[in-house]
Amino acid sequence: MTTMGNDANTRAVVLGGSLGGLFAARVLADAYDEVVVVDRDLLVDVKEPRRGCPQGRHISGLLTRGQRAIESMYPGITEELFADGVPKGDLAGTVRWYVRGKRLKQQAADMLCVGASRPMLEFHVRRRTQALGNVTFLERHDILGLEATPDRRKIVGVRVQNLDGGTGVEVVESDLVVDASGRGSRTPIWLEDLGYPRVKEDRKKIGLGYVTQHYKLNNDPYKGDLSINGVAYPASPRGILFAKTDGDRAEMTTYGILGDHPPTDQEGLFEFIRSLGIPEIYDAIVQAEPLEEPVRFGFPTTLRRRYEDMDRFPDGLLVVGDAVTTFNPVYAGGMTVAALSALTIREHLHSGATPQPLDYFRDLARNVIDPPWQMTHNVDLGFPGVEGERPLSLKLEQAFMALVQTAASRDSRVTAGYMRVAGQVEHPKTLMKPKFLLRVVLAALGLSKTPGPLVTTREIAKVPGAGKRKVTTS
């Protein structure tokens, strides 16, 4: 066994080189002399989907709050993506939503939507991270475990092994280890091996399965929109996202929950899409040129690891992104939580001291995870086949959300407010503000006086970025 020491310099080691790991490396680079990112895959200059990131072959929606967080870490990266052929729009203005079988009214809401494929976004973020100078990538290395002090109170390194042979097991010494290895994180097992209690996990079986395919279109179903999305609901547990993306392609991911999964044979897939009742998608796809065979992905359960509830935790170790919480991916929260995890680490890097893990986990839970977790949990439990308790309070929240969605099909300002919550820019409590609540009730009853205009392509051309102007939802 050999040791990669860090001499007198400070070093942080990040486990996993996907987006969560890159975001963590970005903020750590400001506080540590050296940051080492360890991954099983080749990373540098890779533009294609990676084996270690199966989501890379599917639509990975970036919510507006996540886009703003990424822009804050990498100023100018949004415009770099646009210059590289990534289309843009507005989540409420040029995304055509079908919710509960009804099309929502559209209105620009200062909700920049970046239509990058996952490999494209990852390539640009990785390139900007690598350019920092003190970040290095330890590619093609398996992560074997953690190294701790004899009293096991502090993590001081990580054991790795080169997958291409060579030096055997190595120890990369560190002042801080950040686990960004995703849903399959082994930190819970490693903690038990070190004598710590097993972290409590919340799991909810949703039986999600989805299929993705890319196309060259022969007609234009978008008519100025960026994407056409149909959302699954209890009466029809199937949905679809059909979006413009880089490379002048259309990207389609269609899904079903509780085992009602789309097939991967072409004819069966087309029939599944036809059953969704959104004819402009079906008509465009059956006339398009498929660019590859359909690809399937299964997601049986959501997962949340409650590190914030642990009584003790070793110093020198943090966990981020999907390694903490894996949302139902149809809500597109994963990349946003990964970015916000990194910004939470940044808040705990004061005075050059190593962050206190439990303080970090509690802030992460309270400020980042809790609101979207509760909101998406409530939506999941709207499907009768999903197991879980349904107290009266939950049923009232679900009924109110259905009312908001009905109102949004009649009033574009309701859509704007609703999408600012869905994009995690606003807290769900903003939907209960008196003026907005009155608007919801009037629209749901068909009494709204000012439904608001549909957004135009010219309006969207004026939306270069996020946070430029204030949008009200009253």
VENNOR-V617909 format. One record per residue. SS is DSSP state (2 for helix, 1 for strand, 0 for the rest). D_LAST is the distance of its C-alpha to the last C-alpha in Angstrom with 1 decimal. Layout:
# VENNOR-V617909
ss = {SS SS}
d_last = {D_LAST D_LAST}
This chain:
# VENNOR-V617909
ss = {0 1 1 1 0 0 0 0 0 0 1 1 1 1 1 0 0 0 2 2 2 2 2 2 2 2 2 2 0 0 0 0 0 1 1 1 1 1 0 0 0 0 0 0 0 0 0 0 0 0 0 0 0 2 2 2 2 0 0 0 0 0 0 2 2 2 2 2 2 2 2 2 2 0 0 0 2 2 2 2 2 2 2 0 0 0 0 1 1 1 0 0 0 0 1 1 1 1 1 0 0 1 1 0 0 0 0 0 0 0 0 1 1 1 0 0 0 2 2 2 2 2 2 2 2 2 2 2 2 2 0 0 0 0 1 1 1 1 0 0 1 1 1 1 1 1 1 1 0 0 0 0 0 1 1 1 1 1 1 1 1 1 0 0 0 0 0 0 1 1 1 1 1 0 0 1 1 1 1 0 0 0 0 0 0 0 2 2 2 2 2 2 2 0 0 0 0 0 0 0 1 1 1 1 1 1 1 1 1 1 1 1 1 1 1 1 0 0 0 0 0 0 0 0 0 0 1 1 1 1 1 0 1 0 0 1 0 1 1 1 1 1 1 1 1 0 0 0 1 1 1 1 1 1 1 1 0 0 0 0 0 0 0 0 0 2 2 2 2 2 2 2 2 2 0 0 0 0 2 2 2 2 2 2 2 2 0 0 1 1 0 0 0 0 1 1 1 1 1 1 1 1 1 1 1 0 2 2 2 0 0 0 0 0 1 0 1 1 1 0 2 2 2 0 1 1 0 0 2 2 2 0 0 2 2 2 2 2 2 2 2 2 2 2 2 2 2 0 0 2 2 2 0 0 0 0 2 2 2 2 2 2 2 2 2 2 2 2 2 2 2 2 2 2 2 2 2 2 2 2 0 0 0 0 0 0 0 0 0 0 0 2 2 2 2 2 2 2 2 2 2 2 2 2 2 2 2 2 0 0 0 2 2 2 2 2 2 2 2 2 2 2 0 0 0 0 0 2 2 2 2 2 0 2 2 2 2 2 2 2 2 2 2 2 0 0 0 0 0 0 0 0 0 0 0 0 2 2 2 2 0 0 0 0 0 0 0 0 0 0 0 0 0 0}
d_last = {63.6 62.6 60.1 57.8 57.7 55.4 58.0 56.5 53.2 50.1 48.9 45.9 46.4 43.6 44.4 42.9 42.1 39.1 35.6 35.3 38.7 38.1 34.9 36.9 39.8 37.6 36.6 40.0 41.7 40.4 42.2 45.3 48.2 48.3 45.9 47.5 45.5 47.6 47.2 49.4 48.4 49.2 46.1 46.9 46.4 45.5 43.1 43.6 42.3 44.2 46.0 44.4 40.9 40.9 37.1 38.0 39.1 35.7 32.2 30.7 27.0 25.6 22.1 20.1 20.6 24.2 24.6 23.3 25.7 28.6 28.0 28.2 31.5 32.9 31.6 31.9 32.3 29.3 31.0 34.3 33.0 31.9 35.3 36.9 35.5 32.4 29.7 26.0 22.7 19.0 18.1 15.4 17.0 20.7 21.1 21.8 20.8 22.6 21.4 23.3 25.2 22.4 21.1 17.4 15.8 15.8 13.6 14.5 12.4 14.9 16.5 20.2 22.4 26.1 28.4 31.4 33.9 34.7 38.1 36.8 34.2 36.8 39.4 37.3 36.3 39.9 41.3 39.2 40.1 43.8 43.7 43.1 46.9 47.2 45.7 48.3 48.2 50.7 50.6 52.5 52.8 52.4 50.9 53.4 52.2 51.6 54.1 54.0 56.0 58.9 56.9 54.0 51.5 50.5 50.1 52.2 52.1 51.9 54.7 54.5 56.9 57.3 56.9 59.3 62.1 63.7 63.4 62.6 60.2 58.7 56.8 54.1 53.9 50.6 48.9 45.7 45.2 41.7 41.6 39.4 41.6 38.9 38.9 42.7 42.8 46.1 45.0 45.0 48.6 49.6 48.4 50.5 53.4 53.0 53.1 49.4 47.7 45.9 42.2 40.3 38.6 35.9 36.5 34.9 36.8 34.6 37.4 35.4 37.4 36.5 38.3 37.6 39.3 38.9 39.7 40.6 38.9 40.9 37.9 34.2 31.8 28.8 28.7 26.8 24.9 25.8 25.9 26.0 25.2 25.9 24.9 27.4 26.7 29.1 30.4 31.0 31.5 31.9 29.6 29.9 28.7 30.2 29.5 31.1 32.7 35.3 38.7 37.4 37.1 34.9 34.3 34.0 33.6 33.6 33.7 34.4 34.3 36.9 39.7 38.5 39.0 39.5 43.1 44.4 46.8 45.5 46.0 44.5 41.4 40.9 41.2 38.6 36.1 37.0 36.2 32.5 32.0 30.4 33.2 32.1 32.7 35.9 37.3 36.7 38.2 41.4 42.2 41.5 44.0 43.5 44.2 45.3 45.9 43.0 42.4 41.5 39.8 39.7 37.3 38.5 36.6 33.7 35.0 34.0 36.6 36.0 37.8 35.7 37.6 41.1 43.4 45.1 44.7 47.0 46.2 46.0 43.9 40.2 38.5 35.4 33.3 34.6 37.5 35.2 32.6 32.7 29.6 29.7 29.8 27.8 24.7 25.8 25.5 29.1 29.2 26.1 27.6 30.9 29.4 27.6 30.9 32.6 30.2 30.8 34.5 34.1 32.6 35.8 38.3 38.6 42.1 43.7 44.0 43.6 40.4 40.7 39.9 38.5 36.3 34.9 34.5 32.6 30.2 29.8 29.2 26.7 24.6 25.1 26.3 25.0 21.3 22.0 25.3 23.9 21.2 23.8 26.4 24.3 24.0 27.7 28.7 27.0 30.2 33.0 35.7 34.1 35.9 34.1 33.2 30.4 29.8 27.7 24.8 24.8 25.0 22.0 19.9 21.3 20.5 16.8 16.7 18.6 16.1 13.2 15.8 16.8 13.3 13.1 16.5 15.1 11.6 11.5 7.8 8.3 11.4 10.0 8.1 11.3 13.6 12.5 13.6 16.6 17.6 17.7 15.7 13.2 14.7 14.4 13.4 9.8 9.5 10.5 8.0 8.3 5.1 4.6 8.3 8.7 7.3 9.7 12.4 12.4 12.6 15.1 17.1 17.1 15.5 12.4 13.2 11.6 12.1 12.2 15.5 17.3 17.9 21.4 24.0 24.2 20.6 21.4 24.6 22.6 21.2 24.2 22.7 20.0 18.2 18.9 15.5 12.2 9.3 5.7 3.8 0.0}
